[in-house]
Amino acid sequence: MQNIHTEPLGNGIKVFVSDSYHFSTDTILLADFSKPHGRKKCVDLGTGCGTIPLLWCRNNRSLEVFAVEIQSNACELAQKSVELNNLGNNIKILNYDLKDLKGKIPYGYFDLVSCNPPYKIGGGGIMNPDSARQVARHETECTLDDICECASKLLQFGGRFCICQRPERLADVMESMRKFSIEPKILRMVQQRTAKAPKLFLLEGRRGGSRGFLNVLPALFIENENGEFSEEMIRIYGSYKEGRI
């Protein structure tokens, strides 16, 4: 029996989560890194329980967001969250395979596409017996090329594509972006603390952007020297925690 309950995302927004569909620090960081400002048209690929669209709309009700997810159970959960938060005019949940979006949502239309993709290469690592978690963690349903190709088709010229991944896959992501006319433009590494190697990177590419001039930002530290949340993490994560940090 799935334990379905709500988690607060700040500013009165809540998300339904379950044992199979929930969110992590990576999700929160990508939502903040990719955050659209003003009236923007956005897509979140592999949205899971819909956390990133909800965080985008938390303080911006002028967004038009399509949240694409292949797993029907996750879509049902995300739709419940949309209805709970009265965001039906902003967020549309789409139960589709991102490799089969032609004719379902407009190509060349969007300002922003985001994706928190599976971190493990298909066939790599120990496969999770929970099929929902397997899809989230391993490239069983789509590859990086599938994701970057889809993002390239959806974005208008100059549109942003934002992704997070493990550092060992940085070259793979950049290679795939360029293959589909998305030029890497902003890179930020995420470290647990100063003495630790990066555990994650956040990367923004631009559809049709000119080659070169990658802006590498200072590392984002999750903890300070005392093992507590850093000031930046409190800013990013604090409203979700709602007094619990």
N, C-alpha and C positions, 0 to 999 in steps of 0.2 A: 504493500500500500504506500503510495507516494505521499510524502509529507509536504503538502502545499500550504504555503503561508506567505504573508507579505513582508517585505523589507523596506524601510524608509530610504528614500533617495534625497531627502532635503526639500525644503520649500513646499511641504505638504504632499509631495509626489511619493507614491509607493509602487513597488513592483512585486508581482506574484512570482515566487520561486518554488522549486521542488527539489527533490534529491537529485534528479537528472538534469534539471535546467536551472542554473543560477549564474551568478556573476562573480568576478574576482577583482583584485586590485588592478590587473591589466585592463579590464573593461573600463574601470573608472578613469584610468590614466589615458586611454585612447579617446574616451568621450571628451575629456578636457583638452587634449592635444588637438583634436579635430574640430572643436566647438565652432559651429557656424554663427556668424553675427548678421543681424538684419534679416531681411526677407530672402531666404535661400531655399533651393530645391535640393533635397538630399536623399541618399540611399544608404542604408546599412545592410551589408551583405552578411548572411549567416547570423541574423540578429539574436538567435536563441530566445530568451524570454523577453527581449525587447528593451534591455536596460539602456543601451546607448541612445536610441531615439527618445526615451523618457528623460534622460539626463539633458539631452539637447533642448528639449521642449520645456524643461523645468523653469527656465528663466527667459524663454523666447517662444512666445505663442504665435509668431508670424512665419514659422517654418512649415514647409510641405515635405513630409518624410515618408518614404516607402521603405518598409522593413521586410527584407526577403529572408525566408527560412524554409529549408527543405523538409524539416520534421514537423508533421502535423500537430503532435502533442505540444511542442514548443510554441507553435502558432496560436493554439487555443489558449495557452497561458498568457502569451503576449497580448492577445486580444482582450482578455479579462483585465489586464493592467490598463490598456488604452481606455476601456469603458469605465473602470474605477476612477481614473483621473480626468475623465471628460475631455479626452484628447482626440476624439474621433474626427475632428475637423483638421487635425494636424498630422496624425500618424495612420497610415494604412498598412496593415499586416498582409503580406503576400506569401502564400504557401506554394512556392515554386522552387525549382532547381535553378541556380544562378546560370547554369549552362543553357537554359531554355527560356530566356526572358524576351526574346524577339516577339514583338506584337503584343506583349503583356504590359510593359511600361516603356515609355518613349526613350529612344536612343538619342544621344547628343543633346540632352535636355538639362542635365543636372549640374549644379555648382560643386557638389561634394559627394564623394562615395567613401565610405569607411568599411573596414573589415578587420575583425579579430579572428584570424584564420586558425585552422589546425596547426599545431606547432611541429608535429612529427611527420616526416616524410612517409608516404604510403608504404607499408611493409616494414617500417622502422620502429624499433622499440617494442615493448610488451603491449599487446593489444588489450584494451579494456573489455571485459566480457559484457558490460553494459553498453548496448548498441548506441544509445544516445550520447554517452560520454566518448565512445569510440569515434563517432562522427565529429565531435567537437575537438578531439585531440589528434586524430590521425587523418591523413589525406585519403580517406576512403571514398568520399563523394566528390571531391574537387581538388585540384592541384593549384599551386601558386600561379601557373600560367592561366588556368581557367579563371581565377579571381582577377588577375590583372587584365586579361582580355575583356572580361565582363565590365570592369571598371572603365576601361578605355572606351568601350562602346556607349556606356551610359553618360559619360562626362561630355560637357560642351568644351570647346577649345579654351584652355586656361583653367579648367576646373581642377579641383584638388582631389587627390586620392590619398587617404591616410590609413596606415596599417601598423600593427605591432607584431613583433616576432622575436624569437630567441636570437641572440647575437651570432650564433654559429650559422644562421641562415641569411645573414645580411647580404652576402654576395648573390645568393639565389634570388632574393627579392629585387635587388637593383637590376640584375640581369633580366628578370621577367618584366619589370616595369618598362625598361627600355625597348624590349622586344615588341611591346604594344603601345609605343609612342607616349609613354608617361616618363617624364624626366625627374629623377630624385632631386629634391630641392632643399628639404629641411630634415636633419637627422638629430635625434636626441637619445642618448643612452640612459638607461635606468639602472641604478645600483642600490642594493639594500643599504650599504653604508660605505664609507670611504675606503676601507680596507678590502672590500669585496669586489670581484670582477663584475662587470655589467651582467644583469640577468634578463634584460629585455631592451629592445630598441623601439622607438617611435619614428616613423618615416612618412614624410609628405612628398608626394610627387605631383607634377603639373602636366595635364594632358596637353601635348604639343609644345612643351616648354623647350627652350634652347638648352643645348648640352653644356654641362659644367656648372661651376659656381654653387657647389653644395654647401649649404650653411649648416655647420655642425655646432649645435647649441651646447652650453655647459650641461654636464650630467645632472640628472634628477636623482637626488638621494632620498630614499624612503625613510631612513632613520638618521638621527643625529648621533653625535659621539656618545650620548648616554643611552642609546638604544630606544629612544622615544621617537614618535613621528617627527619628521623635520617640519620646519615652518611651512615649506611649500606643500608638503603632504597634508598638513592641517588645513591649508587653504583649499586644496583639491578635494580632500576626503572628508573634511570636517563636517560639511553640511549633510553628508550621508550619515555620518556617525551620530549626529544630533545629540551631542553632549556625552557620548560614550567613550570619548578619548580624553 
